[in-house]
Amino acid sequence: MTRMKHREISEIDYLHRLMDRVSDGTVRLTVNDRIIGTQRIRSRIRYTDRVWPKHILQLVHGGMIERTVNGRNIVSRAGSFFWLFPGVKHDFIFHPGTVHTVIQFTLAGKTGPEPECGFFAVENAGAVSWLFDRLQHEMQLKERSAAAVRSYLALLFLELSRIIRKPQQHAFNPAAERKIRDTIRDNVHRHPTSADLARALGLSQDYFTRVFRRTYAVSPRTHILREVMRSASFDLSGGNAVGDIAERYGYDIAAFSRLFRKVTGQSPAVFRRGHGITDNG
């Protein structure tokens, strides 16, 4: 497969665009249920000039995998995440004792340009391990929910957007980013606003918004909504009714359901069914 040449796009811009297009249905996502699961490598395995027709997501739990992609050498150890795009020629070596989880999926629709390098690589990606577990569990069910699978992948993209950002010129420093994260977390149930974040940093709202966009590649409003719905996704996996959770976050159930679907691509009720929970919330 020959990769199409597009204008260069950053990893973070690609992820944000993909989240938007999956959630609004512009892009359809399908997981290959035959290639998903955790594997333990018992002996050294080497492949050269391999090309996969699908997206490959891989989380390394132990051991080591060495790769060469487009002339770049990548070493993946425990806690590392790797995303390979379709049609990218690569070499890789599995070392004995390596344990990893693999997910394959396809995208259909107007996906737009992909990062020219052909892959994402994240060294400390433990935050996505629970999503790999949920995806693997869902795909093993006889009556799996395609919507739940899409939702878990949407949350995976969201988590990746939190951890792959690279420092940008004239962006917030790590201390400011921690302040933003803590302010959202501490006020997550009362609709934090960009004005709240600007005030926490002692900045004018106009200046804050400009620097925020350079740092996070999205508006403060979009980022806050995604963080709020990410927090709500943890609550939805518990036992409280959807209506009670919506009220906790300051929404009526219709608004909460609409916004949760906007971020994850599925309703709260469908998300809960993916966790084996049903209610009339």
SERO-4910 file (N, C-alpha, C, O; in steps of 0.05 Angstrom, whole numbers):
BEGIN
 pado doro    nc1    nc2    nc3   cac1   cac2   cac3    cc1    cc2    cc3    oc1    oc2    oc3
  Met    A     17    -24      0      0      0      0     18     25      0     37     26     15
  Thr    A     11     44    -17     27     69    -19     13     90     -2    -11     95     -6
  Arg    A     28    103     15     17    124     31     14    150     15     32    157      0
  Met    A     -9    163     18    -14    188      4      2    210     16      6    211     41
  Lys    A     11    228      0     27    251     10      7    274     16     -9    282     -1
  His    A      9    284     40     -8    307     48     10    328     61     34    323     66
  Arg    A     -2    351     66     13    371     81     19    359    109      4    341    119
  Glu    A     40    368    121     49    357    146     28    365    168     19    387    169
  Ile    A     22    346    185      4    351    207     17    339    233     29    318    232
  Ser    A     13    353    255     25    343    280      8    321    291    -15    317    284
  Glu    A     21    305    310      6    283    323    -18    294    338    -39    282    337
  Ile    A    -15    316    352    -36    326    369    -59    336    352    -83    332    358
  Asp    A    -53    350    329    -74    359    311    -89    336    299   -114    337    296
  Tyr    A    -74    315    292    -87    291    281   -106    279    301   -129    271    294
  Leu    A    -98    276    326   -115    264    346   -140    280    351   -162    269    353
  His    A   -137    306    353   -161    323    358   -180    321    335   -205    320    339
  Arg    A   -170    322    310   -188    320    287   -201    292    286   -225    290    280
  Leu    A   -186    271    293   -197    245    293   -219    242    314   -240    230    308
  Met    A   -215    253    338   -235    251    359   -261    265    349   -283    254    354
  Asp    A   -258    288    337   -282    302    327   -297    287    306   -321    285    306
  Arg    A   -282    275    287   -295    262    264   -306    235    272   -326    226    260
  Val    A   -294    221    291   -306    196    301   -332    202    317   -352    187    314
  Ser    A   -331    222    333   -354    228    350   -378    239    334   -401    233    341
  Asp    A   -373    253    312   -395    264    296   -403    245    273   -422    251    258
  Gly    A   -390    222    271   -397    202    251   -385    206    224   -390    190    206
  Thr    A   -369    227    220   -356    231    194   -337    209    187   -334    201    164
  Val    A   -324    198    208   -305    175    205   -316    151    219   -324    153    243
  Arg    A   -317    129    206   -327    104    218   -303     87    226   -284     83    211
  Leu    A   -304     76    250   -282     61    261   -291     32    266   -312     27    278
  Thr    A   -274     13    257   -281    -15    260   -256    -30    272   -234    -27    261
  Val    A   -261    -45    293   -239    -60    306   -239    -88    295   -260   -101    293
  Asn    A   -215    -98    289   -212   -126    280   -212   -144    304   -192   -145    319
  Asp    A   -233   -160    309   -235   -176    333   -217   -201    332   -214   -214    352
  Arg    A   -205   -207    309   -187   -230    308   -159   -222    316   -143   -240    322
  Ile    A   -153   -197    316   -126   -188    323   -128   -169    347   -124   -145    344
  Ile    A   -135   -180    369   -137   -164    393   -132   -182    417   -144   -203    419
  Gly    A   -113   -175    434   -107   -192    456    -79   -188    466    -63   -174    454
  Thr    A    -73   -202    488    -47   -200    500    -31   -224    493    -41   -247    495
  Gln    A     -6   -220    486     12   -242    477     38   -241    493     48   -220    500
  Arg    A     49   -265    498     75   -267    511     94   -279    490     89   -301    479
  Ile    A    117   -266    486    137   -275    466    157   -293    481    170   -284    500
  Arg    A    160   -317    472    178   -336    485    206   -338    472    225   -345    486
  Ser    A    208   -331    447    234   -331    434    237   -307    416    217   -294    408
  Arg    A    261   -300    409    266   -276    393    253   -279    365    256   -300    352
  Ile    A    239   -258    357    225   -258    331    233   -232    317    232   -211    328
  Arg    A    240   -235    291    247   -212    276    232   -211    249    229   -232    236
  Tyr    A    222   -187    242    208   -183    217    221   -159    203    230   -140    216
  Thr    A    223   -161    177    234   -138    162    215   -131    139    202   -148    127
  Asp    A    215   -105    133    199    -94    111    170   -103    112    157   -109     92
  Arg    A    159   -103    137    131   -110    140    113    -86    135    120    -63    142
  Val    A     90    -90    122     70    -69    118     43    -80    126     35   -101    117
  Trp    A     29    -65    143      2    -74    152    -19    -56    139    -15    -32    136
  Pro    A    -41    -68    130    -62    -52    117    -81    -37    137    -98    -22    129
  Lys    A    -76    -41    163    -94    -30    184    -77    -15    204    -53    -17    206
  His    A    -91      2    220    -78     15    243    -71     -6    264    -88    -23    270
  Ile    A    -48     -4    275    -39    -22    296    -34     -6    322    -18     13    322
  Leu    A    -47    -14    343    -42     -2    370    -29    -23    387    -38    -46    387
  Gln    A     -8    -16    401      6    -36    417     15    -24    443     27     -2    444
  Leu    A      9    -38    465     18    -30    491     36    -52    502     29    -75    503
  Val    A     60    -44    510     80    -63    520     79    -64    550     81    -44    564
  His    A     74    -88    561     72    -92    590     99   -100    602    104    -95    626
  Gly    A    116   -113    586    142   -122    596    160   -130    573    150   -134    551
  Gly    A    186   -132    579    205   -139    558    212   -115    540    212    -92    549
  Met    A    218   -121    515    228   -100    497    222   -106    468    224   -129    460
  Ile    A    214    -86    453    210    -88    424    227    -66    411    225    -43    418
  Glu    A    243    -74    391    259    -54    376    246    -52    348    238    -71    336
  Arg    A    245    -27    338    233    -22    312    250     -2    296    265     14    308
  Thr    A    247     -3    270    257     17    252    235     25    234    224      9    219
  Val    A    227     51    235    205     61    219    214     87    205    221    106    218
  Asn    A    213     86    178    222    110    163    249    121    172    253    145    175
  Gly    A    267    102    177    294    110    184    298    117    214    320    124    222
  Arg    A    277    116    230    279    122    258    278     97    275    262     79    270
  Asn    A    296     96    295    297     72    313    281     78    338    285     99    351
  Ile    A    263     60    345    246     63    369    249     38    386    246     16    376
  Val    A    254     42    412    255     20    430    231     22    449    228     43    463
  Ser    A    214      2    450    191      2    467    195    -17    491    199    -41    487
  Arg    A    194     -6    515    196    -23    539    170    -22    554    150    -10    545
  Ala    A    169    -34    578    145    -35    594    133     -7    598    147     12    605
  Gly    A    107     -5    593     93     20    596     92     37    571     81     59    570
  Ser    A    105     27    549    106     42    524     82     36    506     71     14    506
  Phe    A     74     56    492     52     54    472     62     60    445     79     77    441
  Phe    A     52     45    425     61     49    397     36     47    379     20     29    381
  Trp    A     34     66    360     12     66    341     25     68    313     39     87    307
  Leu    A     21     47    297     31     47    269      8     51    250    -13     38    252
  Phe    A     13     69    230     -8     74    211     -7     55    187     14     43    182
  Pro    A    -29     51    173    -29     32    151     -9     40    129     -4     63    124
  Gly    A      2     19    116     19     24     93     47     33     99     61     41     81
  Val    A     55     32    124     82     42    132    100     18    134     96     -1    149
  Lys    A    122     18    118    141     -4    119    158     -1    144    168     20    151
  His    A    162    -24    158    177    -23    183    191    -50    189    182    -70    179
  Asp    A    212    -49    205    225    -73    216    221    -74    246    219    -53    259
  Phe    A    219    -97    257    217    -99    286    227   -125    297    227   -146    283
  Ile    A    237   -124    322    247   -147    336    233   -150    363    234   -132    379
  Phe    A    221   -173    367    210   -180    394    231   -195    410    241   -216    400
  His    A    237   -186    433    256   -199    450    242   -219    468    219   -215    475
  Pro    A    255   -241    476    242   -261    493    232   -249    519    245   -232    531
  Gly    A    209   -258    527    197   -247    552    179   -223    548    167   -213    567
  Thr    A    177   -213    524    161   -190    518    131   -197    521    122   -218    511
  Val    A    116   -180    535     87   -183    538     74   -158    527     81   -136    535
  His    A     56   -161    508     44   -137    496     15   -143    488      7   -166    483
  Thr    A     -1   -122    486    -28   -123    477    -30   -109    450    -20    -87    447
  Val    A    -44   -121    431    -46   -110    404    -75   -107    397    -92   -124    402
  Ile    A    -81    -84    384   -108    -78    374   -104    -69    345    -87    -52    339
  Gln    A   -121    -80    327   -121    -70    299   -148    -58    294   -169    -68    302
  Phe    A   -148    -35    279   -173    -23    271   -170     -9    244   -148     -3    235
  Thr    A   -193     -4    232   -194     10    206   -210     36    209   -228     37    226
  Leu    A   -205     55    193   -220     80    192   -231     84    164   -216     80    144
  Ala    A   -256     90    162   -269     95    136   -282    123    137   -295    130    157
  Gly    A   -279    137    115   -290    164    114   -268    185    109   -246    178    102
  Lys    A   -275    210    114   -256    232    109   -238    235    132   -242    253    149
  Thr    A   -217    219    133   -198    220    156   -179    243    153   -168    253    173
  Gly    A   -173    252    129   -154    273    125   -126    263    127   -121    239    129
  Pro    A   -106    282    126    -78    274    126    -70    261    152    -81    267    173
  Glu    A    -50    244    151    -38    231    174    -10    242    179      2    253    160
  Pro    A      0    240    203     28    249    208     47    236    189     46    212    185
  Glu    A     65    251    177     83    241    157    101    219    167    110    201    152
  Cys    A    108    219    193    126    199    204    114    171    204    128    151    204
  Gly    A     87    169    204     74    144    202     69    129    228     60    106    228
  Phe    A     75    142    251     71    128    276     70    148    299     78    171    297
  Phe    A     59    138    322     62    152    348     78    133    366     74    108    364
  Ala    A     95    144    383    108    128    403    109    143    429    118    166    430
  Val    A     99    131    450     97    144    477    111    125    497    103    102    499
  Glu    A    130    136    512    144    119    531    129    112    556    128     89    565
  Asn    A    116    132    568    102    128    593     72    131    588     60    152    591
  Ala    A     60    109    581     32    109    572     14     92    590     -6     80    581
  Gly    A     21     89    616      5     73    633    -23     81    636    -41     65    642
  Ala    A    -29    107    630    -57    117    632    -76    104    612   -100    106    616
  Val    A    -65     92    591    -83     80    571    -87     50    576   -102     37    562
  Ser    A    -74     38    596    -75      9    600   -103      0    606   -111    -22    597
  Trp    A   -118     15    623   -145      7    630   -163      6    605   -182    -10    604
  Leu    A   -158     24    586   -174     24    561   -168      0    544   -186    -11    532
  Phe    A   -143     -8    543   -136    -33    529   -150    -56    542   -160    -74    529
  Asp    A   -151    -57    569   -164    -79    583   -194    -79    577   -205   -100    572
  Arg    A   -207    -55    576   -236    -54    571   -241    -62    542   -261    -77    537
  Leu    A   -225    -54    523   -228    -61    495   -225    -92    492   -241   -104    478
  Gln    A   -205   -103    504   -201   -131    502   -225   -147    514   -234   -166    502
  His    A   -234   -138    537   -257   -150    550   -282   -148    532   -296   -168    528
  Glu    A   -287   -125    521   -311   -121    504   -310   -138    479   -331   -150    472
  Met    A   -287   -140    467   -285   -156    442   -287   -186    447   -293   -201    428
  Gln    A   -284   -194    472   -287   -223    478   -315   -231    485   -322   -254    487
  Leu    A   -333   -211    487   -361   -217    494   -376   -227    469   -370   -219    446
  Lys    A   -394   -247    473   -409   -257    451   -428   -236    439   -432   -235    415
  Glu    A   -439   -219    456   -457   -198    447   -443   -171    453   -453   -155    469
  Arg    A   -421   -166    439   -406   -142    443   -421   -118    432   -438   -120    414
  Ser    A   -415    -94    443   -427    -69    434   -408    -54    417   -387    -46    427
  Ala    A   -415    -51    391   -397    -36    374   -394     -7    383   -373      5    381
  Ala    A   -416      4    394   -415     31    405   -396     33    428   -382     53    431
  Ala    A   -396     13    446   -378     13    469   -349     12    459   -332     26    470
  Val    A   -343     -4    439   -316     -6    428   -307     21    417   -285     30    423
  Arg    A   -325     35    402   -318     61    391   -313     81    414   -296     98    412
  Ser    A   -330     79    435   -327     97    457   -300     94    471   -286    113    478
  Tyr    A   -292     69    476   -266     64    489   -243     74    472   -223     85    483
  Leu    A   -245     71    446   -224     82    428   -224    112    428   -203    125    428
  Ala    A   -248    125    430   -249    154    431   -236    163    457   -221    183    457
  Leu    A   -240    149    479   -227    156    504   -197    151    503   -181    165    515
  Leu    A   -189    130    488   -161    125    484   -148    148    469   -126    157    476
  Phe    A   -161    158    448   -150    181    433   -148    205    452   -129    220    450
  Leu    A   -168    209    469   -167    231    488   -144    229    507   -129    248    512
  Glu    A   -139    204    518   -117    201    536    -90    206    522    -72    218    533
  Leu    A    -88    197    497    -64    201    482    -59    231    477    -36    240    478
  Ser    A    -81    246    472    -77    274    467    -67    288    492    -55    310    490
  Arg    A    -72    276    516    -62    288    541    -32    283    545    -18    299    558
  Ile    A    -22    261    534      6    253    541     26    256    518     50    254    524
  Ile    A     17    261    493     37    263    472     45    291    465     62    296    448
  Arg    A     31    311    477     37    338    469     67    345    473     79    338    493
  Lys    A     78    359    453    106    367    455    107    397    462     89    412    455
  Pro    A    128    405    476    131    433    483    130    451    458    144    446    438
  Gln    A    114    473    459    112    492    437    123    519    447    122    525    470
  Gln    A    134    534    428    144    560    434    120    578    443     99    577    432
  His    A    125    594    464    105    612    475     80    597    485     58    606    483
  Ala    A     85    573    496     63    557    508     66    557    538     86    568    549
  Phe    A     47    545    552     48    544    581     71    526    590     77    506    577
  Asn    A     83    534    612    104    517    624     91    494    640     67    496    645
  Pro    A    106    474    649     95    452    664     80    460    689     59    448    695
  Ala    A     89    480    703     76    489    727     48    500    720     29    495    735
  Ala    A     46    516    699     20    526    690      2    504    682    -22    505    687
  Glu    A     12    484    667     -4    462    659    -15    446    683    -38    438    683
  Arg    A      2    443    703     -8    429    728    -30    446    741    -50    434    751
  Lys    A    -27    472    741    -48    489    753    -74    487    737    -95    486    749
  Ile    A    -72    486    711    -96    482    695   -109    455    701   -134    454    705
  Arg    A    -93    434    701   -104    408    707   -117    406    734   -139    395    737
  Asp    A   -104    418    754   -114    417    782   -140    433    784   -159    426    798
  Thr    A   -141    456    770   -165    473    772   -189    459    759   -211    461    770
  Ile    A   -185    446    737   -207    431    725   -215    408    743   -239    404    747
  Arg    A   -196    394    753   -202    371    770   -218    380    795   -237    367    803
  Asp    A   -209    401    808   -221    410    833   -249    422    829   -264    425    848
  Asn    A   -255    430    804   -281    443    798   -297    428    778   -315    439    766
  Val    A   -290    402    774   -302    387    752   -332    385    753   -345    381    733
  His    A   -343    387    777   -372    383    781   -388    410    779   -412    410    783
  Arg    A   -374    432    774   -388    457    774   -382    474    748   -382    498    749
  His    A   -378    460    726   -375    473    700   -352    494    701   -358    517    697
  Pro    A   -327    486    704   -305    505    703   -304    518    675   -312    505    655
  Thr    A   -296    543    674   -295    558    649   -267    567    643   -249    565    660
  Ser    A   -263    578    619   -237    589    612   -230    613    630   -207    618    636
  Ala    A   -251    627    638   -246    650    657   -235    640    683   -218    653    695
  Asp    A   -246    617    693   -236    605    718   -206    598    715   -190    603    733
  Leu    A   -199    586    693   -171    578    689   -153    603    686   -131    603    697
  Ala    A   -162    623    671   -146    647    668   -142    660    695   -120    670    701
  Arg    A   -163    661    711   -161    674    737   -141    658    755   -126    670    770
  Ala    A   -142    631    753   -124    615    769    -94    621    763    -77    618    780
  Leu    A    -89    628    737    -62    634    729    -55    663    731    -32    671    726
  Gly    A    -75    680    738    -70    709    739    -66    722    712    -50    741    710
  Leu    A    -80    712    692    -77    722    665   -103    734    654   -125    727    664
  Ser    A   -101    752    635   -125    761    622   -137    738    605   -122    721    596
  Gln    A   -163    738    601   -175    716    587   -166    715    558   -162    693    547
  Asp    A   -163    738    545   -154    738    517   -126    726    514   -121    709    497
  Tyr    A   -108    734    531    -80    724    529    -81    694    537    -67    678    523
  Phe    A    -95    687    557    -97    659    566   -107    641    542    -96    620    537
  Thr    A   -128    650    528   -139    634    507   -119    630    484   -118    609    473
  Arg    A   -104    651    477    -84    649    456    -63    629    463    -56    612    447
  Val    A    -52    631    488    -31    612    496    -42    584    499    -28    565    493
  Phe    A    -67    582    509    -79    556    512    -81    541    486    -74    517    484
  Arg    A    -89    555    465    -91    542    439    -64    533    428    -62    512    416
  Arg    A    -43    549    433    -17    541    425     -7    516    440      8    500    430
  Thr    A    -16    514    465     -6    492    482    -22    467    477    -10    445    475
  Tyr    A    -48    468    475    -65    444    474    -77    439    446    -89    418    442
  Ala    A    -74    458    428    -84    455    400   -115    454    398   -125    448    377
  Val    A   -129    460    420   -158    463    420   -165    487    437   -148    498    451
  Ser    A   -190    495    436   -199    517    453   -202    508    482   -205    484    487
  Pro    A   -201    527    501   -205    519    529   -232    505    533   -234    486    548
  Arg    A   -253    514    519   -280    502    522   -280    473    514   -291    456    529
  Thr    A   -267    467    491   -267    439    482   -250    422    501   -259    400    508
  His    A   -228    432    510   -211    417    528   -225    411    555   -225    389    565
  Ile    A   -238    431    566   -253    428    591   -275    407    588   -278    390    605
  Leu    A   -290    409    566   -312    390    562   -301    362    561   -313    344    573
  Arg    A   -279    358    546   -268    331    544   -259    321    571   -262    297    578
  Glu    A   -247    338    587   -238    330    614   -261    324    632   -260    304    648
  Val    A   -283    339    631   -306    334    647   -319    307    639   -326    292    657
  Met    A   -322    302    613   -334    277    605   -315    253    610   -324    231    615
  Arg    A   -289    258    610   -271    237    617   -275    229    647   -276    206    653
  Ser    A   -278    249    664   -283    244    692   -310    230    695   -313    211    711
  Ala    A   -330    239    680   -357    226    682   -356    197    673   -371    180    683
  Ser    A   -338    190    654   -336    162    645   -329    143    667   -338    120    668
  Phe    A   -313    153    686   -306    136    709   -330    132    727   -335    110    737
  Asp    A   -345    154    731   -369    152    748   -390    133    735   -404    118    749
  Leu    A   -392    134    708   -412    118    694   -406     88    697   -424     72    693
  Ser    A   -381     81    702   -374     53    705   -382     42    733   -379     19    738
  Gly    A   -392     60    750   -401     52    777   -430     46    777   -442     40    757
  Gly    A   -442     46    801   -470     37    804   -491     58    804   -515     51    803
  Asn    A   -484     84    805   -505    105    805   -519    108    779   -507    103    758
  Ala    A   -544    117    779   -559    121    755   -548    144    739   -536    162    749
  Val    A   -553    143    712   -543    164    694   -554    191    703   -540    211    702
  Gly    A   -580    192    711   -592    217    719   -577    229    743   -573    253    745
  Asp    A   -570    212    762   -556    222    786   -528    233    779   -519    253    789
  Ile    A   -515    219    760   -488    228    751   -490    254    736   -473    272    740
  Ala    A   -510    257    719   -514    282    704   -518    305    724   -507    326    720
  Glu    A   -535    300    744   -540    321    764   -514    328    779   -510    352    786
  Arg    A   -498    308    785   -473    313    799   -455    332    783   -440    348    795
  Tyr    A   -456    330    757   -440    348    740   -454    373    731   -444    389    715
  Gly    A   -478    378    742   -492    403    737   -508    404    711   -513    425    701
  Tyr    A   -515    380    701   -531    379    676   -557    365    680   -561    350    699
  Asp    A   -577    372    663   -600    354    662   -592    330    645   -572    331    631
  Ile    A   -607    309    646   -598    284    633   -596    286    603   -579    274    591
  Ala    A   -613    303    591   -612    306    562   -586    320    553   -573    311    534
  Ala    A   -579    342    567   -555    356    560   -530    339    565   -511    339    550
  Phe    A   -530    325    588   -508    308    595   -504    286    574   -482    281    565
  Ser    A   -526    273    566   -524    252    546   -514    263    519   -498    250    506
  Arg    A   -523    286    511   -515    298    486   -485    304    486   -471    299    467
  Leu    A   -475    316    508   -447    323    510   -429    299    512   -407    298    501
  Phe    A   -438    279    527   -422    254    530   -420    241    503   -399    231    495
  Arg    A   -442    240    488   -441    228    461   -423    244    443   -408    233    426
  Lys    A   -423    271    446   -406    288    429   -376    281    433   -361    282    414
  Val    A   -369    275    458   -340    270    464   -333    241    458   -312    236    446
  Thr    A   -350    222    465   -343    194    463   -355    179    439   -347    157    432
  Gly    A   -376    191    426   -388    177    404   -411    159    411   -421    145    394
  Gln    A   -418    157    437   -440    140    445   -454    152    470   -443    169    483
  Ser    A   -478    142    475   -493    153    498   -482    141    524   -469    121    524
  Pro    A   -488    155    547   -480    144    573   -492    116    578   -478     99    589
  Ala    A   -517    111    569   -529     85    574   -515     63    560   -510     41    571
  Val    A   -507     68    535   -492     48    519   -465     43    532   -455     21    533
  Phe    A   -452     65    540   -426     62    553   -428     44    578   -411     27    583
  Arg    A   -449     48    594   -453     32    618   -458      3    612   -449    -15    626
  Arg    A   -473     -2    590   -478    -30    583   -452    -44    576   -449    -68    580
  Gly    A   -432    -29    566   -406    -40    561   -392    -49    586   -374    -65    586
  His    A   -401    -38    609   -391    -46    635   -410    -65    649   -406    -71    673
  Gly    A   -430    -76    635   -448    -95    647   -468    -83    665   -479    -96    683
  Ile    A   -474    -56    662   -493    -42    679   -516    -33    663   -513    -22    641
  Thr    A   -540    -37    673   -564    -27    660   -581    -13    681   -582    -21    704
  Asp    A   -593      9    673   -611     24    691   -630     40    674   -628     40    649
  Asn    A   -648     54    687   -667     70    674   -660    100    676   -676    117    669
  Gly    A   -633    105    686   -624    132    692   -630    152    670   -623    175    673
***
